[in-house]
């Protein structure tokens, strides 16, 4: 018996009070967007439930994979729909469903019926007893366990009768677009794609800025970042990726500023440029993949100096994580293998042998004065020449 629909379970949305419908509508919109490449589906709400029903043939694995990338979903329940509201049809449908879903009949089970349609002649308890009896008669080796069953057979009597037993874990979080927009500083490394994923999971729509340094970084390095943005976009939705030519600014910093301060000063100008595009795009915050102490520029002293140039909040979701925790998430969401491709980004090209780990803000500002005669023109040129790539 082919699965024709999915019951969608959500978490935090259910406690949103009078605004709940807004989050439900946003979730339905994201589901429709995610399922569009898979086939034709109807997404609807019905008495506190959300359903995704196929209107054309679809690949089951592709459908589940697409739903597992929609933030806001905590559970995906494959189900069949019995449109004939007759107990005899329900019995046959349940038995066929169980037979095909569980080839090995060596499990305990419980039937859990909910009768939303009070005109159905049997109440929930009667349905439980009737269907449970038929399952016991049909399959040797199965037993009833009402306290801790291996298989829960769910039957919901509504407009139609919905039958399901599995729950596939969803990504959780909140539907993208329900919590504003933010600008991600996206590099070719492991951390920043994870940071973008984690903030998008909280319902934030993502734009991105990437700092390119030709000829020191190749077109392949740029393509690597575009590929990472595409993977993040599977979860976060379309991303406008701003590709900034940062070479001349980096060379000026390298020529005019102390080498042990290169990374901090470079990061400060990156933040300024990213904030410029964030303001243009009505983004409300910046996002970085920084983690305390991971590299010299990410000590708490240097992070404070980097933050000083920003007028908007900077979200750092990886800040308290160690590298392996970040890697684990990167592997889960599919960015890790792309991130470790050996194409250098601008942060690794212009790095000092002995970078300062406890920067001094007054000293950094003093060093930046050496750029006063060129930096405004270089910033304007970098901003004006930025390429914007719409990533889906």
Protein Blocks (a to p, Z undefined) as FASTA:
>chain_A
ZZfbdcdddfklmmnojmlmmmmmmmmmmmmmmmmmnmccddddeehiacdddfbdcdfk
lmmmmmmmmghiabdcdddddfbdcfklmmmmmmmmmmmmmmbacdcdddddddfblmbm
bdfklmmmmmmmmmmmmpghiacdfklcfbdcdddddfbccddfbdcddeehjdehilop
adddddfbfklmmmmmmmmmnopacddddddddfkbcfklmmmmmmmmmmmmmmnopadd
ddddfklmmmmmmmmmcfklmmmmmmmmmmmmmmmmmmmnopabdcdfbdehkammlcfk
lmmmmmmmpcbdcddfklmpcfklmmmmmmmnopmmmmmpccdcfklmmccfbdcfbdcf
klmmmmmmmmmmmmmmmmmmmmmmpccdddZZ
